[in-house]
Amino acid sequence: MEGLSFYVGVIGNIISVFLFLSPVGTFRRIVKRRSTEEFESLPYICTLLSSSLWTYYGVTKPKSFLVATVNGFGAVVEIIYVSIFLIFAPPRIKAKTAVLALTLDVGFLVAVILVTHLAMHGDLQIDVIGFVCAGLNIVMYGSPLAAMKTVVTTKSVEYMPFLLSFFLFLNGGIWTFFALLVQDWFLGVPNGIGFIFGSAQLVLYAIYRKSKSSKSISGDFDSGWQAEHLLPPSAPPDSMNEELRATVLKKSDYN
């Protein structure tokens, strides 16, 4: 059983690496255009926090090095993403991103590590870290619900790229299986929920994949991938602002 859990964990690591690298296209676009456009930094800040805490959990709990290694890799990747965002974001967004990163990825992370390391020991320490990690994972796995609602409303899978849904499905499934083998419910519960959400996304994709939305948002798969948001944007896209300016100018011409 221990040998099986090791190989399952290795497969889970490979799938998780693909998930962590999935936004590379988005950040290539940001660097090329030297602008973050309408993309949000919060999903990457939250993923950095989650990966860092899971790395701490993997280091703290015996025989959990597979959890530590892949999330350590994820933390490094997310640091790069957040750094790129800080470099190319406009001043207001840059300040907001910096405050969020310092609050969550530094302040909250350090607080959890200090409290659990200094005030707790043994199983209690592992349980508290596990509860925090599981809670964050459940919130993050629940974030695609907004995209699923959009698919049902528009009858289009434009905002829900297939590969992202597929890797969420695989990632949730393989880590749930791993958790069952090693009897780690802190891993099992959030990833089981992720597996259910991933399955639901694939079902929606199968139902609506041939439907076409009345108003196309992107011309190809890559644009659809880059338009994907884990959380809704806080400000309208520049194109909407341009339309608003054009409307104001037309009205002024009549006056």
N, C-alpha and C positions, 0 to 999 in steps of 0.2 A: 504493500500500500504506500509506503514511504517513497519507493522508486517511482510509482505512478504519479504521486502528487508532485514530485520534482519535475517530471516531463511535462505535466499539465501546466505547472507554473512557468516553465520555460516558454511554452506556447503562448501563455497569457502575457508574458513579457514582450514577445515579438508583436502580438496584436496591439498591446498598449503603446509600443513604440510607434506603430503606424498611426494610432490615434493622436499621440502627442505631436507628430510631424504633419498631421493633416492641414493645419493652417499655414503651412509654408508658402503656398501660393498667395495667400492674402498679404503676408509680410514682404514677399518679393514685389508685389504690386505697390505696397506702401513705400518701399525703398526706391523703386523705379520712379514713382511719381513724387517722391519726397513729401508725401502728405498722407495723413491717416484717414482723410475723407470723412465718411459717416460711420466708420467702424468704431466699436466700443472696446475699451480696455478692461472693463470689469470682468468679463469671462476669463481672461488670461490671468488677472490678478487673483481671482478666486481659485483657478486651477493651480497656480503657484502655491497658494496657501495649502490646498488639499494635498498636493504632491509632497510638500515639505513635511506636513504632519504625518502622512503615510510613511515617509522615509524614517521619521523619528519612531513611529510605531514598529516598523520592521526591524530597526536597530535595537529597540528595547525588548521586544518579544523574542524569545529563543526560537530558532529554526524558522525565522521569517525573513531570511536574507533576500529571497526572491522578490518579496514585497518592497524591501528597501532599495534594491538595485534599480528596478524599473522606475520607481517614483523618484529616486535620486536623479536619474536621467531626465525624467519629466520636469523636475524642478529646475535643472540647468537650462532646458529648452525654454521653459516659461520665463525664466530670467532674461533670456535673449529677446523673447517676444516683447516683454514689458519694456526693456531697454530701448528697443527699436521704436516702440510707441512713444516713449518719452523724448526721443530725439526728433521725431518728425511730426508730433502733434502740435497744433496751434497753442499759443500761450495759455489760454483759459483751460483747454482740455489737458494740457501738460501739467498744470498746477493741480487739477482735480485728480489726475492719474497718480501724481506723486504723493498726494495726501492719502489716497486710498491704499497705495502700495506700502507706504510707511505705517499706516494704521493696521492693516490686515497682515501683510507679509512680514512685517518686522515686529510691530507692537504686540499684536494678538499671538503670533507664533512664539515670540520670546516669553510672553506671559504664560502660555500653556506649558512650555518646556520647563520654565523655572518652577512653577507651581507643582507640576507632576514629578519633577526630579528632586525637589527639595522637601516637599511636604508629603509625598506618597512613595510607597515602596511595594515591590512584589506584584501580586495580582491586581491590587487596587490601582496601581499606577498604569498597568496595561489596560485595565478596563476603562479608566477615565479617558485615556488617549484614544482607545477604540471607539468609545461613544462619540467623541468629538469628530473623529475622522468619518465615522458612519453617517453622522448627521449632515456633515458637509457634502458627502457623496450623494446622499438622497436628494438634497437641494439641487445639486448640479445635474443629476440624472433627470430631475423633474423639469429642468429648464426647456427641453425641446417641446413641452406641452404647448407652448405658444405657437411653434411652427406647425404642430399637428392640427391645432385649431384653424390656422390659416389654410392648411391643405383642405380641410373639410369645408370651410367657408368659400374658398375660391375654386374648389374642385380641381386644383392644380398642385403638382409636387415641385413647383418651381423653387419654393423656399425650403425644400427638404431634400438635398442632394442624396442620391442613392448610396454612394460609398460611405458617407458619414454615418448614415443610418445603419448600414451593414456592419461597419466596424464597431458601432455602439452595441449592436446585437451580439456580435462575436465576443467583444470584450466582457460584456455583462455575463454571457453564458459561460465562458471559460473560467472566469474568476469565481463564479458561483459554484461550479464543479470543483475547483480547487479548494474553495472554502469548505465544501462538504467533506472532501477527503481529509483535510487537516482539522476539521471541526472548529472552524473560526467563524463565528456568527457575525462578528464585526465586519468581516469581508463579505460574508454570504448575503446578509440582508440588503445592503445598498446595491450590490451587484445583481442580486436577484430582481430588484426593482428595475435596475437598468436593463436587464434582459427582457423584462416584460414591456418596458417602454420601447426598446429597440424592435421587439417583435411587432408591436402595434404600429410603429412607423413603417415597417416593411409591408404589413398588411395594407395600410393606407396607400403606400406606393403602388402596390399591385392593383388596387382599385382605381386610382386616379392617374396612373402613369400615362395613359393615352389621352387624357383630357388636356385641353389647351385653355389657358386663362385668356380672358377677354383683353387684357392689357399686359403685354410682355414686359418683364422687368429686365431680362438679360437675353443676349443673343446667343449665348453658348453655355456649355456646361461649366466652364471655368468661371464665368461671371456669376452664375447661380451659386457656385461653391463659395465664392468670395462674398456674396451678399448675405450668406447665412449668419444670423446673429443668435447667440445663446440667450441673450437678453435684449429687449427692445431698445432701440437707440433713444437717447434723451433729447435729441434735436432733429429737426427735419433735414433730409438730404439737401445738398446744394441745389439740385435741380428744382426742388420745390420752392426754394428761396428765389431762384431765377424767375419761375413762373409768377410768383407773388409780385416781384418787382415789375415784371412786364405788365401785369394787370393794373398796377398803380400808375405806371407811365401812360397807359392807354386812357385811363380815366382822366389824367391830368390834361391830356390833349383835347379832350372834349370841353374842358372848363375854360 
